[in-house]
């Protein structure tokens, strides 16, 4: 019943990328039965993936101490086409101590597909390394929280908008969002326009501009009830 539309929603996915952690994924193919892999081959792959990750951290000027290294193994039952990535805490889990890894795979397989085959043999197809590091700045978060400063007032307009029956469009308020001050309220039916998005308020909806400029919309039950 409540919808929050942030400032500049048409660019919000790009903003999310700026807020997201730094991440690099590495993978190397290795085909074999879990528990029967060569120790030396497994360690070589783990080492090569780690070296590649550390090199990238240095190139991107990220301190290794701030990064999180997570190894994964792409596992499947022998004969299956699709594999599932399972976290690996120790290379030995792929060779001599594979029981915890097999148990984790069976649990994940049951969650995804509703069943698991406890007695089936597992094979590995890839070893992965996912490296993440938190962003060093919070500029995006600061921008989202800063006090909203509206543009100069822009006069509202009115035009007919079709909501349900095209034969009976409703006269609707047309509002320019950048000019709405904090605390402003807009009641539907209305259209809130801005440079990169258009927001539709159905009859009965209520929008409030927050102190930071986000729209908090209380959705009328009529907006989402099935139409007959």
Buried (B, 14 or more C-beta within 10 A) or exposed (E): EEEEBBBBBEEBEEBEEEBEEBEBEBBBEBEBEBBEBEEEBBBEBBEBBBEBBBEBBEEEEBEEEEBEEEBBBBBBBEEBEEBBBBBBEEBBBBBEEBEEBBEBBBEBBEEEEEEBEEEBEBBBBBBBBBBBBEEEEEEBEEBBEEEBEBEEEBEEEEEEBEBEEEEEBBEBBBBBBBBBEBEBEBBBBBBBBBEEBEBBBBBBBBBBBBEBBBBEBEBBEBBEEEEE
